[in-house]
Amino acid sequence: RPALDIVENMVACFGAGIAIWLEGWDELLDSQKSNSVFSDLISGRLLPEATIVLTTRPSATGSLQDGFITRRIEILGFTEKQMNEYIDRSFSSNNENVQTTEGDMFKMELQRVPNLLTLAFIPLSLCILVHVFKLQKLQLPNTLTEVYMSFLLVTFQRHKERTTGDKHPIRSLDKLPNDLHRILKALQKLAYHSLLQEQLTFDEDEIADALFDSQDIPWSFDGMGLFEVHQMDLLTGVSRSFNFLHKTIQELLAALYLSQLTPHKQNVELRKTFGDSRFEMVWLFYAGLTKMKSLSTKKVFPLIETECNIPEFNPSSHKSLTAMWQSSHAYYITLTTQYLSEQFLLTLIICCYESQDPLLCKLFCDHFYNLDTCCIDLPTSSATPQVLLSLSYFIAHTDRKWSFYCGVIITSGLQLLCRYLSDPKSEFGKLWRLCYVVANLEKDDLCTLVQSQHYLQWLYLSFSESLGDDGAKKLCNSLICNTTIMKLHINSCNITAEGLAAVSDMLKSNTTLQQLDIRSNLYSAKSLISFLMCVKYYNSSLTDLLLDQKYENISKVTKLRKEINMYRKGINIQELLYWFA
């Protein structure tokens, strides 16, 4: 009854003053994400006044509707200082304050492989990377598959040493002793079929059936370094439950299972799970293990086309969220339309990188992107470092001109993207249009990007609420002498009169910018009038100016609009005033 009273009180106050923590959204069943108490809480249908804190892998955010999310926080684990301290201790001599050359080499290797650098902020992952670095003669692999395969080898090696005392190194999984090889095969099957059934925990009977031929599990079984073992005292005796140490381990074992099926069966499984967000990591590992050689690309791409019902491209009828970009004759695969699903494209591009096969990138691009200019559109998914790294590799091995749109970029992703765009050697230099929402603008990353990028023509920062006046000032300072960016959208960016004044100053010197969107900001009508005066007397390049409709009835604004149209026949603000409320 006390618990029921609590629930009734929560419902009576609509959840006001209550915080609810939902941990592991990515591990929920698909049905629970759309029709359950969890979806009711997130959508506000249940306890609408409550604060909901949700944790998930970035790759699973596609199933969350952006309208329900008010703040995104990236949890990295270690700070950069803590990460460096851990590395120093891991490679120290007897004097813990003396860092060895190996520690310096490890840090250089992390800088060389950006996706592993991001991984290194997670304490457990950094521990794995240090062990892999030492095992591979002071080198880090290029892909996540190689990292976790090395971890798997180390785990089996330690288990062998504990149980038999044999310290002879295991060089590959093919060289496992017979008893461990049998267990590995059983683990692979268990991992894959449990993922299909969305099962993450196992009871004693299930582990006994899988690993011990239905015999009782020895009490000495400690999980082999791959399982967590939970002991529970019940009225009927002591019972144990098991789960993989991390879901990533389960996904790697599932990928190993897939890779050892016949090509026909692999194609069957492809139809079941490729493009399913729950299996993204499985197919990533599969690509790293097989280099996608077992699956003929002649079968894979037509299969995806069939599954997604992709129509033949018709420029005159193509409509999407990126309709504003139709001035060029590009073939856009926009992921929010009926063409490719977001998850299909992400999985394909990640697989291209993990396979480290340039030919696969070219085949994929030639099959789906049939014109010279292409767009990658990720409006509902966080651009994680893994995705950005994969995109960079993909773009590097194609001969197309690219645009990139992303809904939200988390901090580490933004830093990595700016690093790519600022590097003249980076293949991201092929980007000519960039559109993203800044989740957390730090330092001068954005300004560095604008100053160093010589191909960028369109920059969309719409709904980047963290931009504000300070960001607008820094951005405008970077644009004063910029000669490439022709379209700038800074609507809904919390810009006040102070920020708008910085835009005015920029327009006095910039002679390249042609389209500017400043709608839905916080400046006053008086500030707008001053801005329009600046446009009238000091700027000659703007041809499209997007303003809020609420200002059209202000007499001074209307007068200035007519004067600008009279003196500058090219500018198009009269029509645009009626485009948006």
LINGI-V851054 format. One record per run of one state. SS is the DSSP state (A for helix, B for strand, O for the rest). FROM is the first residue (numbers start at 1). TO is the last residue. If there is no record, write none. Layout:
ss->(SS/SS)
from->(FROM/FROM)
to->(TO/TO)
This chain:
ss->(O/A/O/B/O/A/O/A/O/A/O/B/O/A/O/A/O/A/O/B/O/B/O/A/O/A/O/A/O/A/O/A/O/A/O/B/A/O/B/O/B/O/A/O/A/O/A/O/A/O/A/O/B/O/A/O/A/O/B/O/A/O/B/O/A/O/A/B/O/A/O/B/O/A/O/B/O/A/O/B/O/A/O/B/O/A/O/A/O/B/O/A/O)
from->(1/2/13/19/24/25/28/30/35/37/44/51/56/58/64/66/69/80/91/92/93/99/100/101/113/114/120/123/136/144/165/173/176/178/197/201/204/212/227/235/237/245/247/260/263/274/277/291/297/309/323/326/331/335/342/356/358/369/373/383/385/397/401/410/411/423/427/431/439/445/453/458/461/468/480/487/490/497/510/515/518/525/539/544/547/549/552/555/568/572/573/576/579)
to->(1/12/18/23/24/27/29/34/36/43/50/55/57/63/65/68/79/90/91/92/98/99/100/112/113/119/122/135/143/164/172/175/177/196/200/203/211/226/234/236/244/246/259/262/273/276/290/296/308/322/325/330/334/341/355/357/368/372/382/384/396/400/409/410/422/426/430/438/444/452/457/460/467/479/486/489/496/509/514/517/524/538/543/546/548/551/554/567/571/572/575/578/581)
